[in-house]
Amino acid sequence: MSSGRLRGGPVVDFDVFMIAYRERNRAAHWERLRGFVPEARLVEGIKGIAAAHCACAELARTPWFFVVDADNWVLDGFDFAVPFDPDPDEVATWAATNPINGLYYGHGGIKLFPKARFAEAATRDFGIDMSMNLALRNRWLDIRASEHRFNTDPYNTWGTAFRECVKLVVGTTLGGFRPRALARARLETWCTKGAEARFGQWCLAGAREGRLYGRKYCRDDTALQRINDYAWMRALFDRLHRQRPVGSKQVPERSS
């Protein structure tokens, strides 16, 4: 079993990967991760969320493996310990803090994946959220592990908010009362909080436009899956905002 040793800490039981794709802060975050797990490995430049995770699964030498996104800053005190026996049919997610609106949940968080679930990944349809649909169940850990520092520039801030709010709109239509209510509350926070934060106006623009897109296409699987197409997302951003930069005041809602 491969493992990495933390600074003065215990041995990490599972492989740790960082997935990077053009994030502006990837170098600093990679150096930070290596300080915790010197044997962590970098998977960089692979286009497509599922494809990048499949590459990690192929490289993994342990039955489960951690994935840290390159825009994720690992917090002091997190030791990559797994306080439970992972199940082959679950994905575990450690909570992350949103630097713009203060939300604290699984979005952008560190994840533990079962390697075996990727055996037929190339032929599977993961819908709009691979992590949610890869395994039969998801485990959420209320352990503050990282900060999801996605607000590095206008496009990445906007795109992250747009994608998440499309997913949250879908979440308001699924499951029981409590998960639907939680999705509605998080969606409201994304669309109203954090205007004064770094690139906060771009976050609000992406959130509001993602909400509109999600409401319009919530029953159209083809349209929903476009949010995982990097080229499509960039083209949409350019069409909506190239001629209309977000100002210092309120960002108007508009359809996409």
N, C-alpha and C positions, 0 to 999 in steps of 0.2 A: 504494500500500500504506500502510495506517495504521500508525503506530508511536508509541511513547512513549519518552521519554528518562529513563534512570535518573539518580539523583543522582551526577553526575560520571562516569557510565558510558556504555556504548554504546547505540545505538538498538535498541529491541525490535522484532523483525521481525514479530511477530504481535499481533493485538488481544488485550487482556487484559480479562476480565470478572470481577466478583465477583457471585456468586449469594447473595442473602440472603432468609431467610424466618423472621423473628421471633427470630433469634439474639440473645441478650442482649449479646454483645460485638461486634456487627456494626459499630457506629459507630467504635470504636477500631481495629478491624481494617481497615475501609475507609480511614480516615485513614492507617494504616500502609501499605497498598497504594499509595495515591496518592503517598506519599513515594518509592516505587520507580518507579511508572509513572503520571505525572500524567494521562495520557490514558486511563487505565483507566475502564471504564464499569460502573455498578451496575445489576444486574437484580434487582429486589426485589419480594416479595409475590406471586410466581406460584406457585400451588399445584400441586405435583407435580414430581418430580425431572426427568422427561423433558420436561415442558412448559417448565420453566425453562431447560433446556439448548437446547431448540428455539428459544426466544426469543433466546438468545445467538447461535445459528447464523444466525438471520434478520438480526440486527444486525451480524454480523461483516463486515468489509470486506477481510479477508485469507483465504486459502484454509484456513488453520488458525487456531485461536484457543485461548488459555489460559482456564481456569476456575479461580478460587480460591473455595472455599466461605467463607462469612462467618464461620465459627468457626475459620478457619485463620490463624495468625499467621506471616507471612513472616519468615524468619530473615535476619539480617545476612549479606551476602555473596552471597545468591542474586540473579542478575541477569537471569533469564528468558531466558538464552541457550539455544539449541537446538543441542547439540553433535553433530548428525546431520542428514541430509536426511530430513524426515518423509515417510512413505508415505501415500498417500490412503486406504489400508485399515488404518491402525493408530491406536490411541490410546496416547499416551505419558503415563506417570505418574511424578512425582517423589516420592520417599519422604518421609513425614512421621513425626514422633515423637509417640507417645502419652504425654500428661503424667501418666497414672495408672499404667500398668503398664510403661512404658518400651519397648514394642514399637516397631519402626522398619520400616515397610513402606508399601505404597501406600495403605492405608486413610486416607481423609481428605486425601490428598495433592493437590498442584497437578497439573492435567491439561492436555494439549494435544490438542484434538479436530480432526478433519478436517471442515470445513464441509459437504463434499459428502455425507457419510454421513447427514446429517439431512434429505435431500431427501424421503424417504418415511417419516420418523420417526413421523408421526401415525398411520400404519396398521401400524406394526410392533410386535411383541411382544418386549420386551427382557428378559423374565423378571424375576428379582429384582435384577439388577444391570445397569443401563443401560450403564455405562462398560465393563464386561467384554464385553458382547454387542453393542455398537454396531458395531464394526469386526471385520475378520477376524482380527486379531492385536493383542496388547498388548505394549508395550515398557515395561520397568521400569528406572528410572534410580536408581542408588545414589548420589544426590546429596542431601544433607540440606538440604531447601529450606524446611521449615515445621514448625510444631508445631500439631497438631490439638487446639485448646483447646475441646473439646466439653463439658467438665465445668463448666458455668455454673450449673446448678440441678439438682434431683433428676430432673425428667422428661427433660430433654435428655440428661443423662448416662445414665440408664437406657435411653432409646430408642436412642441411638447404639450402646450395647453390645448390646442385644437384637438389633437389625438385623444388626450385623456377625457376631454369633455364629450366627445362623440361616444366614447365607451361608457361614460357615466349616464348619458341619456339612455343608452341601451339598458344600463343597469337599473334605471327607474322603471323598466317594464318587466323585469324578470324577478323570480323568487318570491319570498314572502314579504310581509309588510315591513319588517325591520330592515332587510337589505335594500328595499326600494326607497325607504325613507332616508337611509344613510346615503345612498347615491344622490338623492335630491339635495340633501344638505351640503354634500361636498360640491356638487355642481353649482349651487348658489354661492358658495365661498369662492370657487374659482372665478366666477363671473362678476364678483363684486369687491373682492379684497385685494390689497397689495398694490394699489396704484402708485404709491410713492417709492416702492422698492426698485432696485436696479432692473431696468427693462420691464417694470411692472405694467406699463400701458400696453406693451406688446403681449404680455400674458393675458391681460383682460381682452384684448382684441381676439387672440386665438381662442380663448375660452368661449367668448360670446359667439364667434363664428362657428366654432365646433358644435356648440349647443344647437344653433340653427340648422347646421348640416345634419346632425344626429336626429333631430326631430323630423326633418324632411325625409330622411332615408332610413329610418330605424327598422323598417321591414324589408329593405333592399340589401341583401347580403353582398352583392357585387359592388354596390356603391360604398358600403361600409368598409370593405376590405381595401379600398383605395387608400385609406389613411396609412397603410403599411407600405405604400409605394413611394419611395423617396422622390422620384422624379415628378410624380403627380402632385405631391405635397408642395414641392418647390414651385411648380408652375402655378398652383393655386395661390400661393403666397404672392408671387409676382403679379398675378392678375388682380388680386385684391388690393395690394399695397404699394406697388411700384410707383404709381402716380398719386398715391394718397398716404403719405407717411403719417404714422400715429403721432398726434400732437401731445402737448402737455396736459390737455383737458380730457374730458370724458371721451372714450372711444365709442362712436355710434355703432349700434348693431346693424348688421347687414346680412343678407342671405348670400350663400355661396353657390 
